[in-house]
């Protein structure tokens, strides 16, 4: 497959994905994707994204918890 952004070739690869579901952010490892060898853009099949939703909607093992800051760049620029 060719990348929509740069026209580079894509290859199958397992990647880490940030995934939102029900207003919660998850980091999901070992997700099957097509990744551009030139720019790194990633493409996911709909069935892969559905499988992630189904997995996260059920009781599932948790590898780790992390803390994440949420910032507003517009506020920061207004303060400068």
Biopython code that builds the backbone (N, CA, C, O; Angstrom):
import numpy as np
from Bio.PDB.StructureBuilder import StructureBuilder

atoms = [
    (1, "UNK", "N", (0.844, -1.169, 0.000)),
    (1, "UNK", "CA", (0.000, 0.000, 0.000)),
    (1, "UNK", "C", (0.894, 1.238, 0.000)),
    (1, "UNK", "O", (2.004, 1.207, 0.533)),
    (2, "UNK", "N", (0.412, 2.317, -0.594)),
    (2, "UNK", "CA", (1.167, 3.559, -0.620)),
    (2, "UNK", "C", (0.620, 4.538, 0.416)),
    (2, "UNK", "O", (-0.588, 4.612, 0.643)),
    (3, "UNK", "N", (1.517, 5.278, 1.033)),
    (3, "UNK", "CA", (1.146, 6.272, 2.037)),
    (3, "UNK", "C", (0.379, 7.421, 1.377)),
    (3, "UNK", "O", (0.782, 7.921, 0.327)),
    (4, "UNK", "N", (-0.717, 7.831, 1.993)),
    (4, "UNK", "CA", (-1.521, 8.941, 1.480)),
    (4, "UNK", "C", (-0.802, 10.276, 1.603)),
    (4, "UNK", "O", (-1.113, 11.210, 0.863)),
    (5, "UNK", "N", (0.145, 10.385, 2.515)),
    (5, "UNK", "CA", (0.794, 11.657, 2.783)),
    (5, "UNK", "C", (2.046, 11.890, 1.948)),
    (5, "UNK", "O", (2.241, 12.977, 1.405)),
    (6, "UNK", "N", (2.893, 10.871, 1.845)),
    (6, "UNK", "CA", (4.162, 11.090, 1.155)),
    (6, "UNK", "C", (4.367, 10.167, -0.048)),
    (6, "UNK", "O", (5.321, 10.342, -0.806)),
    (7, "UNK", "N", (3.479, 9.186, -0.228)),
    (7, "UNK", "CA", (3.613, 8.261, -1.351)),
    (7, "UNK", "C", (4.584, 7.120, -1.105)),
    (7, "UNK", "O", (4.825, 6.308, -1.999)),
    (8, "UNK", "N", (5.150, 7.046, 0.108)),
    (8, "UNK", "CA", (6.090, 5.972, 0.436)),
    (8, "UNK", "C", (5.394, 4.626, 0.575)),
    (8, "UNK", "O", (4.169, 4.552, 0.674)),
    (9, "UNK", "N", (6.184, 3.576, 0.580)),
    (9, "UNK", "CA", (5.676, 2.214, 0.763)),
    (9, "UNK", "C", (5.350, 1.966, 2.228)),
    (9, "UNK", "O", (6.026, 2.487, 3.115)),
    (10, "UNK", "N", (4.313, 1.172, 2.482)),
    (10, "UNK", "CA", (4.011, 0.767, 3.855)),
    (10, "UNK", "C", (4.347, -0.697, 4.039)),
    (10, "UNK", "O", (4.359, -1.476, 3.086)),
    (11, "UNK", "N", (4.618, -1.052, 5.271)),
    (11, "UNK", "CA", (4.928, -2.440, 5.632)),
    (11, "UNK", "C", (4.168, -2.776, 6.912)),
    (11, "UNK", "O", (3.925, -1.912, 7.755)),
    (12, "UNK", "N", (3.802, -4.044, 7.038)),
    (12, "UNK", "CA", (3.153, -4.506, 8.251)),
    (12, "UNK", "C", (4.101, -4.416, 9.434)),
    (12, "UNK", "O", (5.280, -4.754, 9.329)),
    (13, "UNK", "N", (3.573, -3.955, 10.564)),
    (13, "UNK", "CA", (4.414, -3.757, 11.742)),
    (13, "UNK", "C", (3.520, -3.753, 12.983)),
    (13, "UNK", "O", (2.372, -3.315, 12.912)),
    (14, "UNK", "N", (4.025, -4.231, 14.104)),
    (14, "UNK", "CA", (3.319, -4.097, 15.376)),
    (14, "UNK", "C", (3.778, -2.818, 16.038)),
    (14, "UNK", "O", (4.977, -2.571, 16.168)),
    (15, "UNK", "N", (2.801, -1.984, 16.467)),
    (15, "UNK", "CA", (3.113, -0.668, 17.008)),
    (15, "UNK", "C", (2.395, -0.449, 18.332)),
    (15, "UNK", "O", (1.546, -1.244, 18.733)),
    (16, "UNK", "N", (2.746, 0.632, 18.996)),
    (16, "UNK", "CA", (2.053, 1.089, 20.203)),
    (16, "UNK", "C", (1.057, 2.161, 19.747)),
    (16, "UNK", "O", (1.407, 3.048, 18.968)),
    (17, "UNK", "N", (-0.178, 2.077, 20.234)),
    (17, "UNK", "CA", (-1.225, 3.005, 19.807)),
    (17, "UNK", "C", (-1.874, 3.681, 21.006)),
    (17, "UNK", "O", (-2.170, 3.031, 22.009)),
    (18, "UNK", "N", (-2.096, 4.995, 20.902)),
    (18, "UNK", "CA", (-2.893, 5.717, 21.878)),
    (18, "UNK", "C", (-4.340, 5.575, 21.423)),
    (18, "UNK", "O", (-4.666, 5.890, 20.278)),
    (19, "UNK", "N", (-5.199, 5.108, 22.304)),
    (19, "UNK", "CA", (-6.574, 4.773, 21.910)),
    (19, "UNK", "C", (-7.555, 5.317, 22.939)),
    (19, "UNK", "O", (-7.452, 5.003, 24.125)),
    (20, "UNK", "N", (-8.505, 6.132, 22.489)),
    (20, "UNK", "CA", (-9.540, 6.672, 23.365)),
    (20, "UNK", "C", (-10.777, 5.804, 23.271)),
    (20, "UNK", "O", (-11.190, 5.414, 22.179)),
    (21, "UNK", "N", (-11.376, 5.497, 24.428)),
    (21, "UNK", "CA", (-12.640, 4.762, 24.475)),
    (21, "UNK", "C", (-13.384, 5.211, 25.722)),
    (21, "UNK", "O", (-12.846, 5.151, 26.828)),
    (22, "UNK", "N", (-14.612, 5.657, 25.546)),
    (22, "UNK", "CA", (-15.454, 6.112, 26.659)),
    (22, "UNK", "C", (-14.749, 7.143, 27.538)),
    (22, "UNK", "O", (-14.762, 7.046, 28.765)),
    (23, "UNK", "N", (-14.137, 8.128, 26.890)),
    (23, "UNK", "CA", (-13.453, 9.242, 27.563)),
    (23, "UNK", "C", (-12.250, 8.814, 28.393)),
    (23, "UNK", "O", (-11.821, 9.540, 29.289)),
    (24, "UNK", "N", (-11.704, 7.634, 28.095)),
    (24, "UNK", "CA", (-10.492, 7.163, 28.772)),
    (24, "UNK", "C", (-9.415, 6.924, 27.721)),
    (24, "UNK", "O", (-9.693, 6.430, 26.629)),
    (25, "UNK", "N", (-8.190, 7.280, 28.065)),
    (25, "UNK", "CA", (-7.056, 7.075, 27.176)),
    (25, "UNK", "C", (-6.327, 5.793, 27.563)),
    (25, "UNK", "O", (-6.016, 5.567, 28.732)),
    (26, "UNK", "N", (-6.063, 4.968, 26.571)),
    (26, "UNK", "CA", (-5.319, 3.721, 26.758)),
    (26, "UNK", "C", (-4.091, 3.742, 25.855)),
    (26, "UNK", "O", (-4.127, 4.307, 24.762)),
    (27, "UNK", "N", (-3.017, 3.133, 26.310)),
    (27, "UNK", "CA", (-1.850, 2.864, 25.476)),
    (27, "UNK", "C", (-1.887, 1.361, 25.215)),
    (27, "UNK", "O", (-1.779, 0.562, 26.146)),
    (28, "UNK", "N", (-2.039, 0.981, 23.957)),
    (28, "UNK", "CA", (-2.176, -0.428, 23.598)),
    (28, "UNK", "C", (-0.931, -0.842, 22.827)),
    (28, "UNK", "O", (-0.580, -0.221, 21.824)),
    (29, "UNK", "N", (-0.268, -1.887, 23.295)),
    (29, "UNK", "CA", (0.958, -2.369, 22.651)),
    (29, "UNK", "C", (0.666, -3.518, 21.704)),
    (29, "UNK", "O", (-0.366, -4.179, 21.815)),
    (30, "UNK", "N", (1.576, -3.751, 20.776)),
    (30, "UNK", "CA", (1.518, -4.860, 19.817)),
    (30, "UNK", "C", (0.272, -4.822, 18.944)),
    (30, "UNK", "O", (-0.393, -5.840, 18.748)),
    (31, "UNK", "N", (-0.039, -3.633, 18.418)),
    (31, "UNK", "CA", (-1.186, -3.467, 17.531)),
    (31, "UNK", "C", (-0.703, -3.591, 16.086)),
    (31, "UNK", "O", (0.259, -2.938, 15.684)),
    (32, "UNK", "N", (-1.371, -4.423, 15.330)),
    (32, "UNK", "CA", (-1.030, -4.623, 13.927)),
    (32, "UNK", "C", (-1.394, -3.381, 13.118)),
    (32, "UNK", "O", (-2.512, -2.874, 13.213)),
    (33, "UNK", "N", (-0.435, -2.894, 12.317)),
    (33, "UNK", "CA", (-0.653, -1.695, 11.509)),
    (33, "UNK", "C", (0.160, -1.792, 10.228)),
    (33, "UNK", "O", (1.049, -2.633, 10.095)),
    (34, "UNK", "N", (-0.164, -0.912, 9.291)),
    (34, "UNK", "CA", (0.675, -0.677, 8.121)),
    (34, "UNK", "C", (1.381, 0.639, 8.412)),
    (34, "UNK", "O", (0.722, 1.650, 8.656)),
    (35, "UNK", "N", (2.709, 0.647, 8.390)),
    (35, "UNK", "CA", (3.476, 1.850, 8.700)),
    (35, "UNK", "C", (4.307, 2.258, 7.493)),
    (35, "UNK", "O", (4.947, 1.422, 6.855)),
    (36, "UNK", "N", (4.290, 3.563, 7.183)),
    (36, "UNK", "CA", (5.059, 4.069, 6.056)),
    (36, "UNK", "C", (6.551, 4.018, 6.387)),
    (36, "UNK", "O", (6.982, 4.448, 7.457)),
    (37, "UNK", "N", (7.319, 3.488, 5.453)),
    (37, "UNK", "CA", (8.766, 3.380, 5.666)),
    (37, "UNK", "C", (9.460, 4.731, 5.488)),
    (37, "UNK", "O", (10.614, 4.886, 5.886)),
    (38, "UNK", "N", (8.772, 5.710, 4.895)),
    (38, "UNK", "CA", (9.361, 7.036, 4.667)),
    (38, "UNK", "C", (9.030, 8.017, 5.791)),
    (38, "UNK", "O", (9.933, 8.582, 6.408)),
    (39, "UNK", "N", (7.733, 8.220, 6.060)),
    (39, "UNK", "CA", (7.340, 9.262, 7.024)),
    (39, "UNK", "C", (6.813, 8.710, 8.347)),
    (39, "UNK", "O", (6.647, 9.469, 9.302)),
    (40, "UNK", "N", (6.546, 7.407, 8.421)),
    (40, "UNK", "CA", (6.099, 6.801, 9.668)),
    (40, "UNK", "C", (4.593, 6.809, 9.893)),
    (40, "UNK", "O", (4.121, 6.268, 10.892)),
    (41, "UNK", "N", (3.819, 7.419, 8.972)),
    (41, "UNK", "CA", (2.361, 7.422, 9.120)),
    (41, "UNK", "C", (1.865, 5.985, 9.260)),
    (41, "UNK", "O", (2.364, 5.074, 8.598)),
    (42, "UNK", "N", (0.860, 5.795, 10.146)),
    (42, "UNK", "CA", (0.363, 4.439, 10.416)),
    (42, "UNK", "C", (-1.098, 4.319, 10.003)),
    (42, "UNK", "O", (-1.877, 5.263, 10.136)),
    (43, "UNK", "N", (-1.448, 3.151, 9.503)),
    (43, "UNK", "CA", (-2.809, 2.853, 9.062)),
    (43, "UNK", "C", (-3.277, 1.599, 9.785)),
    (43, "UNK", "O", (-2.539, 0.620, 9.900)),
    (44, "UNK", "N", (-4.521, 1.642, 10.271)),
    (44, "UNK", "CA", (-5.088, 0.521, 11.017)),
    (44, "UNK", "C", (-6.344, 0.023, 10.311)),
    (44, "UNK", "O", (-7.164, 0.820, 9.853)),
    (45, "UNK", "N", (-6.491, -1.288, 10.225)),
    (45, "UNK", "CA", (-7.703, -1.876, 9.661)),
    (45, "UNK", "C", (-8.844, -1.682, 10.651)),
    (45, "UNK", "O", (-8.637, -1.721, 11.864)),
    (46, "UNK", "N", (-10.041, -1.475, 10.130)),
    (46, "UNK", "CA", (-11.218, -1.275, 10.989)),
    (46, "UNK", "C", (-11.417, -2.448, 11.936)),
    (46, "UNK", "O", (-11.802, -2.253, 13.089)),
    (47, "UNK", "N", (-11.157, -3.674, 11.461)),
    (47, "UNK", "CA", (-11.360, -4.834, 12.343)),
    (47, "UNK", "C", (-10.352, -4.832, 13.494)),
    (47, "UNK", "O", (-10.653, -5.345, 14.571)),
    (48, "UNK", "N", (-9.175, -4.272, 13.288)),
    (48, "UNK", "CA", (-8.189, -4.149, 14.365)),
    (48, "UNK", "C", (-8.682, -3.155, 15.412)),
    (48, "UNK", "O", (-8.582, -3.412, 16.611)),
    (49, "UNK", "N", (-9.212, -2.021, 14.959)),
    (49, "UNK", "CA", (-9.725, -1.011, 15.891)),
    (49, "UNK", "C", (-10.949, -1.537, 16.639)),
    (49, "UNK", "O", (-11.116, -1.252, 17.825)),
    (50, "UNK", "N", (-11.802, -2.298, 15.962)),
    (50, "UNK", "CA", (-12.955, -2.916, 16.622)),
    (50, "UNK", "C", (-12.498, -3.920, 17.673)),
    (50, "UNK", "O", (-13.085, -4.007, 18.752)),
    (51, "UNK", "N", (-11.445, -4.682, 17.355)),
    (51, "UNK", "CA", (-10.926, -5.670, 18.300)),
    (51, "UNK", "C", (-10.374, -4.976, 19.549)),
    (51, "UNK", "O", (-10.538, -5.481, 20.660)),
    (52, "UNK", "N", (-9.723, -3.825, 19.373)),
    (52, "UNK", "CA", (-9.224, -3.063, 20.529)),
    (52, "UNK", "C", (-10.394, -2.607, 21.390)),
    (52, "UNK", "O", (-10.365, -2.764, 22.611)),
    (53, "UNK", "N", (-11.433, -2.039, 20.758)),
    (53, "UNK", "CA", (-12.619, -1.605, 21.507)),
    (53, "UNK", "C", (-13.232, -2.754, 22.289)),
    (53, "UNK", "O", (-13.577, -2.600, 23.461)),
    (54, "UNK", "N", (-13.367, -3.897, 21.648)),
    (54, "UNK", "CA", (-13.955, -5.070, 22.322)),
    (54, "UNK", "C", (-13.091, -5.525, 23.487)),
    (54, "UNK", "O", (-13.611, -5.842, 24.557)),
    (55, "UNK", "N", (-11.783, -5.561, 23.293)),
    (55, "UNK", "CA", (-10.859, -5.977, 24.344)),
    (55, "UNK", "C", (-10.946, -5.041, 25.545)),
    (55, "UNK", "O", (-11.013, -5.495, 26.687)),
    (56, "UNK", "N", (-10.944, -3.718, 25.283)),
    (56, "UNK", "CA", (-10.951, -2.745, 26.368)),
    (56, "UNK", "C", (-12.305, -2.644, 27.064)),
    (56, "UNK", "O", (-12.383, -2.193, 28.207)),
    (57, "UNK", "N", (-13.364, -3.057, 26.388)),
    (57, "UNK", "CA", (-14.710, -3.001, 26.966)),
    (57, "UNK", "C", (-14.958, -4.113, 27.972)),
    (57, "UNK", "O", (-15.922, -4.066, 28.736)),
    (58, "UNK", "N", (-14.090, -5.107, 27.967)),
    (58, "UNK", "CA", (-14.217, -6.227, 28.898)),
    (58, "UNK", "C", (-13.133, -6.102, 29.972)),
    (58, "UNK", "O", (-12.219, -5.285, 29.860)),
    (59, "UNK", "N", (-13.253, -6.910, 30.991)),
    (59, "UNK", "CA", (-12.185, -6.954, 31.998)),
    (59, "UNK", "C", (-10.915, -7.412, 31.293)),
    (59, "UNK", "O", (-10.923, -8.415, 30.579)),
    (60, "UNK", "N", (-9.827, -6.678, 31.496)),
    (60, "UNK", "CA", (-8.582, -6.995, 30.794)),
    (60, "UNK", "C", (-7.382, -6.745, 31.723)),
    (60, "UNK", "O", (-7.464, -5.928, 32.641)),
    (61, "UNK", "N", (-6.285, -7.443, 31.480)),
    (61, "UNK", "CA", (-5.092, -7.220, 32.298)),
    (61, "UNK", "C", (-4.499, -5.840, 32.015)),
    (61, "UNK", "O", (-4.551, -5.358, 30.883)),
    (62, "UNK", "N", (-3.937, -5.210, 33.041)),
    (62, "UNK", "CA", (-3.316, -3.894, 32.918)),
    (62, "UNK", "C", (-1.833, -4.044, 33.214)),
    (62, "UNK", "O", (-1.454, -4.507, 34.290)),
    (63, "UNK", "N", (-0.997, -3.655, 32.266)),
    (63, "UNK", "CA", (0.455, -3.774, 32.415)),
    (63, "UNK", "C", (1.006, -2.708, 33.363)),
    (63, "UNK", "O", (1.888, -2.993, 34.173)),
    (64, "UNK", "N", (0.485, -1.476, 33.263)),
    (64, "UNK", "CA", (0.986, -0.377, 34.094)),
    (64, "UNK", "C", (-0.004, 0.777, 34.061)),
    (64, "UNK", "O", (-0.872, 0.844, 33.191)),
    (65, "UNK", "N", (0.138, 1.681, 35.018)),
    (65, "UNK", "CA", (-0.613, 2.934, 35.051)),
    (65, "UNK", "C", (0.393, 4.075, 34.946)),
    (65, "UNK", "O", (1.488, 3.993, 35.502)),
    (66, "UNK", "N", (0.021, 5.147, 34.230)),
    (66, "UNK", "CA", (0.885, 6.319, 34.135)),
    (66, "UNK", "C", (0.063, 7.574, 34.421)),
    (66, "UNK", "O", (-1.166, 7.556, 34.346)),
    (67, "UNK", "N", (0.749, 8.648, 34.744)),
    (67, "UNK", "CA", (0.115, 9.935, 34.961)),
    (67, "UNK", "C", (0.378, 10.804, 33.732)),
    (67, "UNK", "O", (1.497, 10.833, 33.220)),
    (68, "UNK", "N", (-0.650, 11.511, 33.258)),
    (68, "UNK", "CA", (-0.518, 12.329, 32.059)),
    (68, "UNK", "C", (-1.004, 13.736, 32.347)),
    (68, "UNK", "O", (-2.075, 13.913, 32.927)),
    (69, "UNK", "N", (-0.232, 14.742, 31.949)),
    (69, "UNK", "CA", (-0.652, 16.130, 32.074)),
    (69, "UNK", "C", (-1.461, 16.532, 30.847)),
    (69, "UNK", "O", (-1.159, 16.116, 29.728)),
    (70, "UNK", "N", (-2.492, 17.345, 31.068)),
    (70, "UNK", "CA", (-3.266, 17.919, 29.973)),
    (70, "UNK", "C", (-3.039, 19.418, 30.035)),
    (70, "UNK", "O", (-3.304, 20.050, 31.057)),
    (71, "UNK", "N", (-2.549, 19.985, 28.943)),
    (71, "UNK", "CA", (-2.263, 21.418, 28.901)),
    (71, "UNK", "C", (-3.001, 22.055, 27.725)),
    (71, "UNK", "O", (-3.379, 21.374, 26.772)),
    (72, "UNK", "N", (-3.199, 23.368, 27.807)),
    (72, "UNK", "CA", (-3.877, 24.119, 26.766)),
    (72, "UNK", "C", (-2.883, 25.094, 26.173)),
    (72, "UNK", "O", (-2.519, 26.069, 26.830)),
    (73, "UNK", "N", (-2.437, 24.863, 24.964)),
    (73, "UNK", "CA", (-1.437, 25.703, 24.328)),
    (73, "UNK", "C", (-1.946, 27.123, 24.131)),
    (73, "UNK", "O", (-1.168, 28.070, 24.246)),
    (74, "UNK", "N", (-3.227, 27.294, 23.839)),
    (74, "UNK", "CA", (-3.788, 28.642, 23.662)),
    (74, "UNK", "C", (-3.646, 29.467, 24.925)),
    (74, "UNK", "O", (-3.337, 30.657, 24.854)),
    (75, "UNK", "N", (-3.865, 28.856, 26.085)),
    (75, "UNK", "CA", (-3.696, 29.575, 27.355)),
    (75, "UNK", "C", (-2.238, 29.974, 27.555)),
    (75, "UNK", "O", (-1.949, 31.086, 27.995)),
    (76, "UNK", "N", (-1.333, 29.078, 27.236)),
    (76, "UNK", "CA", (0.100, 29.348, 27.420)),
    (76, "UNK", "C", (0.536, 30.505, 26.535)),
    (76, "UNK", "O", (1.313, 31.354, 26.973)),
    (77, "UNK", "N", (0.054, 30.555, 25.299)),
    (77, "UNK", "CA", (0.424, 31.634, 24.390)),
    (77, "UNK", "C", (-0.158, 32.961, 24.829)),
    (77, "UNK", "O", (0.468, 34.005, 24.649)),
    (78, "UNK", "N", (-1.367, 32.933, 25.412)),
    (78, "UNK", "CA", (-2.012, 34.165, 25.892)),
    (78, "UNK", "C", (-1.251, 34.746, 27.086)),
    (78, "UNK", "O", (-1.251, 35.958, 27.298)),
    (79, "UNK", "N", (-0.598, 33.867, 27.867)),
    (79, "UNK", "CA", (0.119, 34.316, 29.063)),
    (79, "UNK", "C", (1.477, 34.932, 28.704)),
    (79, "UNK", "O", (2.054, 35.668, 29.504)),
    (80, "UNK", "N", (1.980, 34.635, 27.519)),
    (80, "UNK", "CA", (3.334, 35.088, 27.115)),
    (80, "UNK", "C", (3.373, 36.550, 26.743)),
    (80, "UNK", "O", (4.431, 37.068, 26.387)),
]
sb = StructureBuilder()
sb.init_structure("model")
sb.init_model(0)
sb.init_chain("A")
sb.init_seg("    ")
for serial, (resi, resn, name, xyz) in enumerate(atoms, 1):
    if name == "N":
        sb.init_residue(resn, " ", resi, " ")
    sb.init_atom(name, np.array(xyz, "f"), 0.0, 1.0, " ", f" {name:<3s}", serial, name[0])
structure = sb.get_structure()
